[in-house]
Amino acid sequence: MTGTTTLPILQRDHRTARGTIAYLSHKPDRYLQERGREYFHIDVHSDGKRTITAHCEIDDRPSVMRDITYSLDEHWLPMDCFVRITVGDRFMGSGWFKFHHGHTECETFTALEGRVSQRMEHRSPPLRTFQNHAIACDAWHLRLYDRSKGPGVQSIDEFLLSSPDHRGATGPMLFRVGVHVEYVGEERVTVKAGTFDALHFRYVSAPGLPQEHPPYDVWCTNDGEFLFLKGQVAGYMQTYYELIELRK
């Protein structure tokens, strides 16, 4: 037949990145001791939408195990997210978050609260980012920093979380804070996964958390993908995270 186009049987229009992040300690008595790990898989579709799945393990007692699936649209705006966690090797909760232009809804079941339905109106629609506690996603929030203004501190005024706990070990349920981010600058960074052109940021505070979070330095790729390369938390936590494997 003329005027027709035969499409190939197979279709692979998306691009994929898979990686492993090591969770390490920076405490003097445990320096560089492994305290957990994270395996992530990112698909970026031909229309610009992206989905990350991540399996996260924290071995420090009580242990935390988390599985997340998080999708963003072509403008990097949250679409939906699933979070399931165990604490101390026992079920803590699972929840589904749906992000609309003017509000976010959550349907969850937890060991402590039972079945919970939440609806939270956005202060400044649309919601620009969501924290599900996967370390790989810690770098994605940094796209919101306006680097054209140079180094300094900027605010993300509406920052929704699946848990206000520093380890993400409660809920999952909706919680709202603000976040202050400092841009340190461009750097060339070497981690176990390779050498990269990087952006260096620092989370300096998160007003609204029940417990103040220590300063948190994050390095991510300087290619528009904001892939997490390494991170270091100061204060009482003294933790270090490093990308040790990356496949594209």
Order of alpha helices (4+ residues) and beta strands (2+ residues): beta-beta-beta-beta-beta-beta-beta-beta-beta-alpha-beta-beta-beta-beta-beta-beta
